[in-house]
Amino acid sequence: MSSVERELKVKSILITQPQPEAGKNVYEEFVKKYKLKMDFRLFIHIEPMAPRDIRKQKINFLDFTAIIFNSRNAVDYFFSLANEFKIEMPVDTKYFSINEGVSNYVQKYIVPRKRKMFFGKGTEADFLTLFNKNHSTEKFLFPCSDIRKPSIPSHFSQLGYNFTECIIYNTVSSDLSDLADVFYDILVFFSPADIKSLYDNFPDFVQNSTRIAGFGSSTQQAIAEHNLILDIEAPAPGIPSMLAALEEYTSRVNGK
């Protein structure tokens, strides 16, 4: 099927993310405009590691002077484990968060001290600049998922800082067996783990006329590695979001 033949009218879309809260669905107007059926379904979920598995990593939270958080899940599971271990983090521990939202969330567990809280402006690239000239004497702990991008560890390796990863939760494929006989015109993926889940659930999946949308380079690489056709990509020049990418594609194939 050629790229032109693949540009078929869109009637249904599956977003591999959780159902948005009421009033916070960025796709709402788009769906109304083109009279689409849009469903949301997480292809993956998170399972915290048991304290005994953390002990096998031979990591003591109190050995570190600075903690790096790249998600709220990491914050929750880190402090839950600290509680399990009956550990109270010292008041002079520094906390580095990927963005202000995560930094504010850390305050759910600690009394904030201005000089001990640091955060990026929303992008990973900006976040990493926090460490380029400062904090070289800290001992950093990065509590994270078993599936994560290599950029943070790679950056610290280049800097030569004292840096340790600790896997505290696993990203696993969800059971999608109820979707076996359900067809969507477009499947929208946001991470390589979503693609893994697709094949964990449906190892004989054949794309046929299903259009696939992928957000981010790592997701798009996973799509290519499975020999799938990437019909819709984001971000792209002039297309900053998945919503914009879906809007551009649908307006072209459905007509404005």
Secondary structure, 3 states (H helix, E strand, C coil): CCCCCCCCCCCEEEECCCCCCCCCCCCHHHHHHHCCEEEECCCEEEEECCHHHHHHCCCCHHHCCEEEECCHHHHHHHHHHHHHCCCCCCCCCEEEECCHHHHHHHCCCCCCCHHHEEECCCCHHHHHHHHCCCCCCCEEEEEEECCCCCHHHHHHHHHCCEEEEEEEEEEEECCCHHHCCCCCCEEEECCHHHHHHHHHHCCCCCCCCCEEEEECHHHHHHHHHCCCCCCEEECECCECCHHHHHHHHHHHHHCC
